[in-house]
Amino acid sequence: MRQVWSYCALLAMSALPLGAVGEETKSGGHPDSSAWADLFAPDLSNAAFPKGVWTFQDGVLTASEDQAIWTKKEYANFVIDLEFKTEHETNSGVIVYCSDPNNWIPNSVEIQIADDYAEKWANAPASWHCGAIFGHLAPKKSAVKKPGEWNRMTVTCRGPIITVVLNGELVTEMDMRKWTSAKTNPDGSDIPPWLSRPKAELPQKGLIGLQGKHADAPIFFRNIKIQELP
């Protein structure tokens, strides 16, 4: 059962100090995003992606190749609310604060989407599991559903504070300011070498993207909504 944020609660969250955003969402749940703007128009006219790779069909967005889709607009403080569905061994992600879409991996923050039921990803580092800040911060628990079932994810980005709610569970809270190294996470674990820029150095504004058919496994999105915050 979905819990619902009221509009007043969302406004209250936007007025909180940066460090308090996580406190506001500790109960998990998802907002009522039905009246929010679509992140991508149905005709994808406000999106940037290689021709023919991404398509909307019956309200579902998917990709035929491992190519990301990007907003044409940059966003700073915002909430994204969406649904996604995996298949066997899916590995995808929601990308925020991207300053260079041509070299996005070190120049953005990726909220991981993965089929945690697949041995390939279940045995990967915990910071590669669904709901993680990829390579940097593991989710508190695995809350993703089995392949073929729809999941709901809410990502809140307010300055350096990023929170992730997955299927009603607050699974991740990150303060980018703590990630001052490109080699070692604050807990001492190693950062993958291709993530070569400390998160503390990234701009807290940028493009929003979705990763395509990575690792030869499809990903499906629907009801992709955004609310900008003051």
C-alpha positions as CSV (number, residue, x, y, z in Angstrom):
1,M,0.0,0.0,0.0
2,R,1.4,3.4,-0.9
3,Q,1.8,6.0,1.7
4,V,1.0,9.6,0.5
5,W,2.8,12.8,1.2
6,S,0.4,15.8,1.3
7,Y,1.3,18.9,-0.6
8,C,1.8,20.7,2.7
9,A,4.3,18.1,3.8
10,L,6.3,18.6,0.6
11,L,6.4,22.3,1.1
12,A,7.5,21.8,4.7
13,M,10.3,19.5,3.5
14,S,11.4,22.2,1.0
15,A,11.7,24.7,3.8
16,L,13.9,22.5,6.0
17,P,17.7,23.0,6.4
18,L,19.7,20.8,4.1
19,G,20.6,18.4,6.8
20,A,17.0,17.9,7.8
21,V,15.6,16.5,4.6
22,G,16.5,12.9,5.5
23,E,14.6,13.4,8.8
24,E,11.5,14.4,7.0
25,T,11.5,11.2,4.9
26,K,12.6,8.6,7.5
27,S,9.1,7.1,7.5
28,G,9.5,6.3,3.8
29,G,6.4,6.5,1.6
30,H,5.9,8.3,-1.7
31,P,4.3,11.6,-2.7
32,D,1.1,12.1,-4.6
33,S,2.8,13.0,-7.8
34,S,-0.3,12.7,-10.1
35,A,-0.4,16.5,-10.7
36,W,3.4,16.9,-11.2
37,A,5.0,17.6,-14.6
38,D,6.2,14.7,-16.7
39,L,10.0,14.5,-16.8
40,F,9.8,13.5,-20.5
41,A,7.0,14.5,-22.9
42,P,5.2,11.5,-24.5
43,D,6.7,12.5,-27.9
44,L,10.2,12.9,-26.2
45,S,10.5,16.4,-27.7
46,N,12.1,17.6,-24.4
47,A,14.6,14.8,-24.3
48,A,18.1,14.2,-25.8
49,F,19.1,10.7,-26.9
50,P,20.5,8.9,-29.9
51,K,17.8,8.6,-32.6
52,G,15.7,5.4,-32.4
53,V,17.1,4.2,-29.1
54,W,14.3,5.3,-26.6
55,T,10.6,4.8,-27.3
56,F,7.3,5.4,-25.4
57,Q,4.7,2.8,-26.0
58,D,1.4,2.6,-24.1
59,G,2.9,4.9,-21.5
60,V,6.1,2.8,-21.0
61,L,9.5,4.2,-21.8
62,T,12.3,1.7,-22.7
63,A,15.5,1.6,-24.7
64,S,16.9,-0.8,-27.3
65,E,20.6,0.0,-26.6
66,D,22.9,1.0,-23.7
67,Q,22.4,4.7,-24.3
68,A,21.1,7.2,-21.7
69,I,18.2,9.6,-22.3
70,W,18.6,13.1,-20.9
71,T,16.5,16.1,-20.1
72,K,17.4,19.2,-22.1
73,K,16.9,21.3,-19.0
74,E,19.1,21.4,-15.9
75,Y,17.6,20.9,-12.5
76,A,18.8,21.8,-9.0
77,N,16.4,21.1,-6.1
78,F,13.8,18.6,-7.1
79,V,11.9,15.4,-6.4
80,I,11.6,12.6,-9.0
81,D,8.8,10.0,-8.6
82,L,8.7,7.1,-11.0
83,E,8.0,3.5,-11.6
84,F,10.3,0.9,-13.1
85,K,10.3,-2.7,-14.0
86,T,13.3,-5.0,-14.4
87,E,14.0,-8.2,-16.2
88,H,16.6,-10.9,-15.4
89,E,19.9,-9.2,-14.7
90,T,18.7,-5.7,-15.4
91,N,21.3,-3.0,-14.5
92,S,20.1,0.6,-15.0
93,G,19.9,3.8,-13.1
94,V,18.5,7.3,-12.5
95,I,21.2,9.9,-13.1
96,V,21.1,13.3,-11.4
97,Y,23.3,16.4,-11.3
98,C,24.9,15.5,-14.6
99,S,27.3,18.2,-15.9
100,D,28.6,16.3,-18.9
101,P,26.3,13.8,-20.7
102,N,29.1,12.7,-23.0
103,N,31.1,11.6,-20.0
104,W,28.4,11.2,-17.4
105,I,29.8,8.4,-15.3
106,P,32.3,10.4,-13.3
107,N,30.3,13.7,-13.7
108,S,27.0,12.8,-12.1
109,V,25.3,10.8,-9.3
110,E,23.7,7.5,-10.3
111,I,20.9,6.0,-8.2
112,Q,21.2,2.3,-9.1
113,I,18.5,0.2,-10.5
114,A,19.3,-3.5,-10.6
115,D,17.8,-7.0,-10.5
116,D,19.1,-7.9,-7.0
117,Y,17.6,-11.4,-7.5
118,A,20.1,-12.2,-10.2
119,E,23.2,-13.9,-8.9
120,K,25.3,-11.6,-11.1
121,W,24.2,-8.5,-9.1
122,A,23.4,-10.2,-5.8
123,N,27.1,-11.1,-5.4
124,A,28.3,-7.7,-6.5
125,P,29.4,-5.1,-3.9
126,A,26.5,-3.8,-1.9
127,S,26.9,-0.3,-3.4
128,W,25.8,-1.9,-6.7
129,H,22.5,-3.1,-5.4
130,C,19.1,-1.5,-6.2
131,G,18.6,1.9,-4.5
132,A,22.3,2.5,-3.9
133,I,24.2,5.5,-4.9
134,F,26.2,3.5,-7.3
135,G,29.8,2.7,-6.1
136,H,29.5,5.0,-3.1
137,L,26.7,4.1,-0.7
138,A,24.8,0.8,-0.3
139,P,21.1,0.8,0.4
140,K,20.0,0.0,3.9
141,K,18.1,-3.0,2.6
142,S,17.1,-4.6,-0.7
143,A,13.6,-3.4,-1.4
144,V,13.3,-4.1,-5.2
145,K,10.6,-6.5,-6.4
146,K,11.2,-9.5,-8.5
147,P,11.7,-9.1,-12.3
148,G,8.4,-8.4,-14.1
149,E,6.9,-6.5,-11.2
150,W,6.5,-2.7,-11.1
151,N,8.5,-0.8,-8.5
152,R,8.2,2.7,-7.3
153,M,11.1,5.0,-6.6
154,T,11.2,8.5,-5.2
155,V,14.5,10.4,-5.4
156,T,14.8,13.8,-3.6
157,C,17.8,16.0,-4.4
158,R,18.2,19.2,-2.3
159,G,21.7,20.5,-2.6
160,P,24.2,17.9,-1.4
161,I,21.4,15.8,0.3
162,I,20.0,12.9,-1.8
163,T,17.4,10.5,-0.4
164,V,16.0,7.4,-2.1
165,V,12.7,5.8,-1.2
166,L,12.0,2.4,-2.9
167,N,8.7,0.6,-2.6
168,G,7.8,2.6,0.5
169,E,11.2,2.1,2.2
170,L,13.7,4.8,2.8
171,V,16.8,2.9,1.6
172,T,19.4,5.5,1.0
173,E,20.5,8.9,2.5
174,M,23.6,10.6,1.1
175,D,25.3,13.8,2.0
176,M,27.6,14.4,-1.0
177,R,29.9,16.7,1.1
178,K,31.3,13.6,2.9
179,W,32.6,12.1,-0.3
180,T,35.8,14.0,-0.6
181,S,37.9,11.2,-2.2
182,A,37.6,9.6,-5.6
183,K,39.3,6.4,-4.3
184,T,37.7,5.6,-0.9
185,N,34.2,6.0,0.5
186,P,33.8,7.4,4.0
187,D,33.3,3.9,5.3
188,G,36.7,2.9,3.9
189,S,35.4,0.8,1.0
190,D,36.9,1.3,-2.4
191,I,35.3,3.4,-5.1
192,P,35.3,1.9,-8.6
193,P,38.1,3.6,-10.6
194,W,35.9,4.8,-13.3
195,L,34.1,7.0,-10.8
196,S,37.1,9.3,-10.8
197,R,35.6,12.6,-9.4
198,P,34.7,13.1,-5.8
199,K,31.0,13.6,-5.3
200,A,31.8,16.6,-3.0
201,E,33.2,18.4,-6.1
202,L,30.2,17.9,-8.3
203,P,27.8,20.7,-9.1
204,Q,24.5,20.4,-7.3
205,K,22.6,21.2,-10.5
206,G,22.6,19.4,-13.9
207,L,20.8,17.2,-16.3
208,I,18.6,14.3,-15.3
209,G,18.9,11.0,-17.2
210,L,17.9,7.4,-17.3
211,Q,20.4,4.6,-18.2
212,G,19.3,2.4,-21.1
213,K,19.7,-1.3,-21.9
214,H,22.9,-1.9,-20.0
215,A,24.4,-5.3,-19.5
216,D,22.1,-6.7,-22.3
217,A,19.0,-6.6,-20.1
218,P,16.1,-4.3,-20.6
219,I,14.6,-1.7,-18.3
220,F,11.1,-0.2,-18.4
221,F,9.9,3.1,-16.9
222,R,6.5,4.7,-16.5
223,N,4.8,7.6,-14.7
224,I,8.1,9.6,-14.5
225,K,7.2,12.8,-12.6
226,I,9.2,15.7,-11.3
227,Q,8.5,18.5,-8.8
228,E,11.0,21.3,-8.5
229,L,11.7,22.6,-5.0
230,P,12.5,26.2,-4.0
